Amino acid sequence: MAIDEIEEIVALALTFVVHVIGAGALIWAMLDRDDGGRGMRGWWPRDDRPGGPPPGPGPAPGG
């Protein structure tokens, strides 16, 4: 084997390992349910909490 072939094999193996680690981290983050089951909804404040501004007027009848 030439040096170029060994470098190519190492580069491909490193790319594969990095992708496997990244996929594992993503799956682990999706399955980790320490947030009470809220998922991504817990990242932003809720829009339907009491005491918010009243809704605006509806559309005019007869369009």
SULWOWO-V586456 format. One record per residue. RES is the residue in one letter. SS is DSSP state (H for helix, E for strand, - for the rest). OMEGA is omega in radians with two decimals (* if undefined). Layout:
<<RES SS OMEGA> <RES SS OMEGA>>
//
This chain:
<<M - 3.09> <A - 3.14> <I H -3.13> <D H 3.14> <E H 3.13> <I H 3.11> <E H 3.12> <E H 3.12> <I H 3.12> <V H 3.13> <A H 3.11> <L H 3.12> <A H 3.11> <L H 3.09> <T H 3.12> <F H -3.11> <V H 3.13> <V H 3.12> <H H 3.11> <V H 3.11> <I H 3.12> <G H 3.11> <A H 3.09> <G H 3.12> <A H 3.11> <L H 3.13> <I H 3.12> <W H 3.13> <A H 3.12> <M H -3.08> <L H -3.13> <D - -3.03> <R - 3.12> <D - -3.08> <D - 3.13> <G - 3.11> <G - -3.12> <R - -3.14> <G H -3.11> <M H -3.13> <R H 3.13> <G H -3.11> <W H -3.08> <W - 3.10> <P - -3.14> <R - 3.13> <D - -3.02> <D - 3.13> <R - -3.11> <P - 3.11> <G - 3.11> <G - 3.13> <P - 3.13> <P - 3.13> <P - 3.13> <G - 3.14> <P - 3.13> <G - 3.12> <P - 3.14> <A - 3.11> <P - 3.08> <G - 3.00> <G - *>>
//
